[in-house]
């Protein structure tokens, strides 16, 4: 790979965050240092003007986040910025010099973001991007740290635990969750952060317990965590192959490895009562769907309702133009386009539902493309008034199998929308 020296000028150290799409907080000014070399850019022969250089504004962990400030090889990062549409590879620059540089192919390339899988051999440090005839980007301000993950353990056979009151701190541990809500097939996992207060490195044992019946559904163990350091445990909202149809509560329970009950758990509720209580515990709620508008909104009436005015096949939800629209359910993008009446629209085949979800009158073409995979709660566009729209609103449809204009039929979405419009969802309706 042809390279030219890049300098990391007055970077601030912002390590990768725990949750998908969220870089972790923290900044420290640092002196510049020379990193490895990447492809040269600039004017071509005969004085031709070079393509604009890509620029990185943020790096966020999308999956495979393993600690408060770390990712592991195989994790997916999302690099955000400008002029990224021609990016072909992402270079993990590591430390000064190019001896530890590792390049990886960019995936899901868009003008303002690219994804990349962290390759084996990547070292702690910033990133750069390059591709096409444009010069390479400057190194990112955000730093990537490669860390060790909490190891998931198999749960075999019936296994139960005693559900306890949430406890954020003990003599040796402190715990908190980044959000009390997690969505099935969601963009952001449930993230438990545990800080060790013990004077020596301490290994942890973590169980995820379904509150309704005490069943242990997931288990993790960690390597020894240094005193004062934090370890993260992430849950993607999935329990085996089960597809949730209703809201359910789950509790993270944490023990030091030395005090943890047997890995098999208690086979009965009575045995669970006799098992050691967790040192810290935090509860989250799993929701099957996200409300699709991330901002103040109101429901349309009359002709804006399902079945109103010339066979209206969806529900209009009014909000200011530019308000983010998120995927109510993750899945594959079936259709994306622009239509005289629907304006900019997107149709997603919802994971595990047998239903399609349609979003219309978007302000601009939807962010994902046909064939892309999106996740519950992921921003897919913005409220607009394109097409035959009267005022800024989202026209939202739900279609039964086999799908949107593929033999399915439209279903009144209002009961579903109201059931998803909850505290802690993207937003709640005005006056709700």
C-alpha angles and dihedrals in degrees: 000000000000110000141183126195118275123192125213099224117202095325123188115222108239110163123210115276131236104243127065112268094009122102111209119253124250133095136194126176113237138184118258120262134185115254132189122301128262134185117305121241135186139103116343129225115309093024096289113172113253122233112263113276117250116245128204117219101170144358119211133182112241101177136350096045105159108180143004090286108011147082131193133225107281093035118128119235127192115215113202128195144094135302091019098136095100097042113132103174143016118221120212098211099192114182131344115313128024101270093100098037114128124185126206131187115260116237133194091023118196135161093262104027144026131188125222135182112230105246128220110268096032112145133207113281146075130315135233130193131212142168145132120017095319122106116255120267124256114259114281120258090222113082126217118218119195111218144164120271130226103258116236116226127208117255106217124188127343110334127173139182136192113261109226137185112279110269118189099188143026133173091278107024143044122195139184138164121228092224135008090219130067126177127219108250084007134170093230123046124219104263125201116194117200122189120199115227095174117111093239135048108283131200116216136214118205131188129187109216127193105231096212095064108004093246115159105228103170136021134192137182126196136207115250110298117215120243110274093014126117129230123198128212116194128201120192095205094256127124107192110292095328116127110208118229097183141027116281136179124230130185128216109216121192133194133171104255091247092057099039121119119245113299091242091061125213115314094211138034092245091053090048091058090059095048121100112279116241117261092226132011134184128183129216133182121233114214123191094211141026124221104253100226118068099203145037112322145159133210120249120238135205111006089011091064126088108281093014123128115004095350099309104203100198147027122269116221114191124216137145116289109263095034108140118256117208132195109267087206129012120243145108123318107245100178138009125177152106123271133183092242104023094043112199107359143174132196122200126193100224117231113254094350106094085223137109122222119208127199119192142182092034114177093239135359110305116268099237122062131226109287094023120128116234129187133226108276095016115139108251101170145318135275112266144153102240121144120012094343127144104208131339111311148127117248103207126192136183119200128193123231135322084033153240108350089339097102099295127113132232118258126205102261097193098091090050093046092052092048090053094045096093140140106280093026120116088284141320129246118266109273093011 
